[in-house]
Amino acid sequence: MKTKLDSPEIKEKNFSVLEEKIGIKFKHPEYLVQAFVHRSYLNEHRDFNFGHNERLEFLGDAVLELAVTEFLFNEYGNPEGELTNWRAALVNAKILSSIAYEIGMESYLFLSHGESKDAGTKARDYIMANTMESLIGAIYIDQGYIATQQFVTRWVITKLPYILENGLYMDAKSRFQEGAQEKIGVTPVYKVLDEEGPDHAKTFKIGVFIDKELIAEGRGMSKQEAELEAAEAAVKVKGWKGPKINIIKRKTGDPL
């Protein structure tokens, strides 16, 4: 008797390899498959046996935030504001997409022909981050909270030392500004170098300067996006990390 999982498109993906990679054998593998179905795929395959992954993404987002929050609360005695910044850095799209690539999730996506051509773009990174949340939602439904917590600890929370060491709990503009002020006592300045395209779809090229020296450039669909990209590039050029912070590890019996 054929099941929803017997279609050639699904068999071709060989999800058992992914299960082995993440160390989870799904009781209901249909949850795993649905986690990878992008809405665009259904526009071209209306008879596909599964819906899109957006509800799983909604669930996974909440479970991920809870698991990270619980870990930070139990392990660290830092003020709420600092823990909030650490959590935001752990669950942001850039980190989640990088983890999704690390796991090898891209080849399991069900995408439209148009979306399939966007490999290596910001749009693909965004899809990967959302799919990471969908996968977490699927694990939660299928395996429960403890297994999901273990997955989040293995793949997400292990990035925390890197985030703290490199100051990634701050946005790139703040990191570069603090670095410039600390190292040479100067505040960076951002200037528009070029604008392209019609008013409703402009692309901005922005440079970040220290005094009159151009350090790096960035492009974006808004000035804010271009400035952020320029700052990220400038941080790499200078090799400046975020400010040192006092990490307070909690001990058993410490007050909440």
C-alpha positions as CSV (number, residue, x, y, z in Angstrom):
1,M,0.0,0.0,0.0
2,K,1.4,3.3,-1.1
3,T,1.8,6.2,1.5
4,K,2.4,9.9,1.2
5,L,6.1,9.2,1.4
6,D,6.3,6.9,-1.6
7,S,6.4,9.6,-4.3
8,P,9.6,9.7,-6.4
9,E,10.4,13.3,-5.4
10,I,10.5,12.3,-1.7
11,K,12.4,9.0,-2.3
12,E,15.0,10.9,-4.3
13,K,15.8,13.1,-1.3
14,N,16.7,10.1,0.9
15,F,15.8,11.7,4.2
16,S,17.3,8.8,6.1
17,V,20.7,10.3,5.5
18,L,19.6,13.5,7.1
19,E,18.2,11.6,10.1
20,E,21.5,9.9,10.5
21,K,23.3,13.2,10.3
22,I,21.2,14.8,13.1
23,G,21.0,11.6,15.1
24,I,17.1,11.5,15.1
25,K,15.0,8.8,13.7
26,F,11.5,10.2,13.2
27,K,8.5,8.2,14.4
28,H,6.4,10.1,11.8
29,P,8.8,10.9,8.9
30,E,6.0,13.0,7.2
31,Y,6.8,15.7,9.7
32,L,10.4,15.7,8.6
33,V,9.5,16.0,4.9
34,Q,7.0,18.8,5.5
35,A,9.6,20.8,7.3
36,F,11.4,21.2,3.9
37,V,8.4,22.1,1.7
38,H,8.6,25.8,0.7
39,R,5.4,27.5,-0.3
40,S,6.7,28.2,-3.8
41,Y,7.0,24.4,-4.5
42,L,3.3,23.9,-4.0
43,N,2.5,26.6,-6.6
44,E,4.1,24.4,-9.2
45,H,3.1,21.0,-7.7
46,R,-0.5,21.4,-6.6
47,D,-0.9,17.6,-6.3
48,F,2.0,17.2,-3.9
49,N,1.0,15.2,-0.8
50,F,2.3,17.7,1.8
51,G,1.5,21.3,2.8
52,H,4.2,24.0,3.2
53,N,6.3,24.3,6.3
54,E,5.2,27.7,7.6
55,R,3.2,26.4,10.6
56,L,6.1,24.2,11.6
57,E,8.3,27.2,11.3
58,F,6.0,29.2,13.6
59,L,6.2,26.4,16.2
60,G,9.9,25.8,15.9
61,D,10.7,29.5,16.4
62,A,8.9,29.5,19.8
63,V,10.5,26.2,20.9
64,L,14.0,27.3,19.8
65,E,13.6,30.5,21.8
66,L,12.4,28.7,24.8
67,A,15.3,26.1,24.7
68,V,17.9,28.9,24.3
69,T,16.3,31.0,27.0
70,E,16.2,28.1,29.5
71,F,19.9,27.3,28.8
72,L,21.0,30.9,29.3
73,F,18.9,31.4,32.4
74,N,20.2,28.2,34.0
75,E,23.9,28.7,33.0
76,Y,24.6,32.4,33.4
77,G,24.0,35.0,36.0
78,N,24.4,38.0,33.7
79,P,21.8,40.8,33.6
80,E,18.6,40.3,31.6
81,G,19.6,42.8,28.9
82,E,22.9,40.9,28.1
83,L,21.2,37.5,28.0
84,T,18.5,38.9,25.7
85,N,21.3,40.1,23.3
86,W,23.0,36.7,23.5
87,R,19.8,34.9,22.7
88,A,19.0,37.2,19.8
89,A,22.5,36.4,18.4
90,L,21.9,32.7,18.7
91,V,18.5,32.6,17.0
92,N,19.0,35.2,14.3
93,A,18.7,34.3,10.6
94,K,22.4,34.5,9.9
95,I,23.4,31.9,12.5
96,L,20.5,29.6,11.8
97,S,21.2,29.6,8.0
98,S,24.9,28.9,8.7
99,I,23.9,25.9,10.9
100,A,21.4,24.7,8.2
101,Y,24.2,24.7,5.6
102,E,26.5,22.9,8.1
103,I,24.0,20.2,8.6
104,G,23.5,19.9,4.8
105,M,19.9,20.8,4.7
106,E,19.9,22.6,1.4
107,S,19.6,19.5,-0.8
108,Y,16.4,18.5,0.9
109,L,14.5,21.6,0.1
110,F,11.4,21.4,-2.1
111,L,11.5,24.7,-4.0
112,S,10.0,26.1,-7.2
113,H,12.2,26.4,-10.2
114,G,12.6,30.1,-9.6
115,E,13.7,29.7,-6.0
116,S,16.0,26.8,-6.9
117,K,18.1,29.2,-9.0
118,D,18.8,31.5,-6.0
119,A,21.5,29.4,-4.4
120,G,24.1,31.5,-2.6
121,T,21.9,34.5,-2.2
122,K,20.4,36.3,0.8
123,A,17.0,35.0,-0.3
124,R,18.3,31.4,0.0
125,D,19.9,32.1,3.4
126,Y,16.5,33.4,4.6
127,I,14.8,30.2,3.4
128,M,17.5,28.1,5.1
129,A,17.0,29.9,8.4
130,N,13.2,29.4,8.2
131,T,13.7,25.8,7.4
132,M,15.9,25.3,10.4
133,E,13.0,26.6,12.5
134,S,10.6,24.3,10.7
135,L,12.9,21.3,11.4
136,I,13.0,22.2,15.1
137,G,9.2,22.3,15.1
138,A,9.0,18.9,13.4
139,I,11.4,17.4,16.0
140,Y,9.3,18.9,18.8
141,I,6.1,17.4,17.5
142,D,7.6,14.0,16.7
143,Q,10.1,13.6,19.6
144,G,9.1,15.9,22.4
145,Y,10.8,18.7,24.2
146,I,13.8,16.9,25.6
147,A,15.0,15.6,22.2
148,T,14.4,19.1,20.7
149,Q,16.4,20.6,23.5
150,Q,19.3,18.2,22.9
151,F,19.2,19.1,19.1
152,V,19.2,22.8,19.9
153,T,22.1,22.3,22.4
154,R,24.2,20.4,19.9
155,W,23.7,22.6,16.9
156,V,22.8,26.1,18.1
157,I,23.9,26.6,21.7
158,T,27.4,25.3,20.8
159,K,27.8,28.5,18.8
160,L,27.6,30.7,21.9
161,P,31.4,30.8,22.7
162,Y,32.1,32.0,19.1
163,I,29.4,34.6,19.4
164,L,30.7,35.9,22.7
165,E,34.4,35.8,21.6
166,N,33.7,37.8,18.4
167,G,31.1,40.2,19.9
168,L,28.3,39.0,17.6
169,Y,25.7,39.8,20.2
170,M,26.1,43.4,18.9
171,D,25.2,44.5,15.4
172,A,28.1,45.1,13.1
173,K,27.7,48.9,13.1
174,S,28.0,49.0,16.9
175,R,31.0,46.6,16.9
176,F,32.8,48.7,14.3
177,Q,32.0,52.0,16.1
178,E,33.2,50.7,19.5
179,G,36.3,49.3,17.8
180,A,37.1,52.6,16.1
181,Q,36.6,54.6,19.2
182,E,38.6,52.2,21.4
183,K,41.5,51.8,19.0
184,I,41.9,55.2,17.5
185,G,39.4,57.5,19.1
186,V,37.4,58.2,16.0
187,T,33.7,57.6,15.1
188,P,33.1,56.0,11.7
189,V,31.1,57.9,9.1
190,Y,28.8,56.3,6.4
191,K,28.4,58.0,3.0
192,V,26.3,57.0,0.0
193,L,28.6,56.3,-2.9
194,D,26.0,55.4,-5.5
195,E,22.3,54.8,-6.1
196,E,20.9,52.6,-8.8
197,G,17.5,51.7,-10.1
198,P,14.0,53.3,-10.0
199,D,12.6,54.9,-6.8
200,H,10.6,51.8,-5.8
201,A,13.5,49.4,-6.2
202,K,16.7,51.3,-5.5
203,T,20.0,49.7,-4.7
204,F,22.4,51.7,-2.5
205,K,26.2,51.5,-2.3
206,I,27.5,52.9,0.9
207,G,31.1,53.3,2.2
208,V,32.2,53.5,5.8
209,F,35.0,55.9,6.4
210,I,37.4,56.6,9.3
211,D,38.5,60.2,8.8
212,K,38.9,60.3,5.0
213,E,39.9,56.7,4.6
214,L,37.4,54.4,2.9
215,I,37.5,51.1,4.9
216,A,34.8,49.1,3.2
217,E,31.7,49.2,1.1
218,G,28.3,47.6,1.3
219,R,25.2,47.3,-0.9
220,G,21.6,46.9,-0.1
221,M,18.0,47.7,-1.0
222,S,17.9,50.3,1.8
223,K,20.6,52.6,3.2
224,Q,20.4,50.7,6.6
225,E,21.0,47.4,4.9
226,A,23.9,48.8,2.9
227,E,25.4,50.4,6.0
228,L,25.2,47.1,7.9
229,E,26.9,45.2,5.1
230,A,29.6,47.9,4.9
231,A,30.1,47.6,8.7
232,E,30.4,43.8,8.6
233,A,33.0,44.1,5.8
234,A,34.9,46.8,7.8
235,V,35.0,44.6,10.9
236,K,36.6,41.9,8.9
237,V,39.1,44.3,7.3
238,K,40.2,45.6,10.7
239,G,39.8,42.4,12.6
240,W,38.1,44.2,15.5
241,K,36.0,42.1,17.8
242,G,33.4,43.3,20.3
243,P,34.2,44.7,23.7
244,K,35.2,42.2,26.4
245,I,32.3,41.3,28.7
246,N,32.1,39.8,32.1
247,I,30.6,36.3,31.8
248,I,29.0,35.3,35.0
249,K,28.5,31.5,35.3
250,R,25.8,30.4,37.7
251,K,26.5,27.8,40.4
252,T,24.0,25.5,42.0
253,G,22.2,27.3,44.8
254,D,22.8,30.8,43.3
255,P,19.8,33.1,43.7
256,L,17.7,33.5,40.6
